[in-house]
Amino acid sequence: MNFREFKEKINKMPFFGSDVVEILSASPKAMRNQMTRWKKQGLIIELKRGLYILSRDERQTPMSREVAAAIIYQPSYISLESAMSHYEMIPERVSAVTSITTRKTRSFRNEEGVFIYRSLKPSLYFGFAAKKDEYGYPYFIAEPEKALLDYLYLNLGRIAPEDKDFFTGSLRLQNRPVINRKNLSSYAGRFGVKKLDRILEQLE
């Protein structure tokens, strides 16, 4: 199978796995060799082992980095710096896509970018919503309150509860009206961490 034939078969797929690819050929081994060559030629991109998309010049179906983050490592939802940047809660533009997962902490680097996944226990896997990117594909992203709590919880070791300047100085928290204080208090209670509660007391 040449690349044009292959592209016609999978062009409407936002991504495809090696198992799907092998079904398209009578010789799975030959197909795997083809995939290796196409990857070297820049025709396809390997998001992670066994998961691919067509290169940007070849794909008919665009893919955002948010959706890429959702499919690379599941279950996961975008949170931490990426979600806070999305809600304009911090001034920085974030290069890596940061997400929360119940699986072990992992990171992936590919031609689409850097994707970082931080682990939380299942009881803390909540507070996110389903959204669609500009191309109509779904992904999950933390609500503003949960994005902030995820960040604080995973950085407790370097935050002093008595630091009154943390939110304005180190974090440079802005666009505070987007934070629902009732939700923030309710979600914080589910973490059950006294130090986290003391830190939040500094949030005016």
Buried (B, 14 or more C-beta within 10 A) or exposed (E): BEBEEBBEBBEEBBBBEBEEBBEBBEEBEEBEEBBEEBBEEEBBBBBBEEBBBBBEEBBEBEBBBBBBBBBBBEBBBBBBBBBBBBBEBBEEEBEBBBBBBBEEEBEBEBEBEEBBBBBBEEEBBBBBEEBEBEEEBEBBBBBBBBBBBBBBBBBEEEBEBEEEEBBEEEBEBBEEEBBEEEBBEEBBEEBEBEBBBEBBEBBE
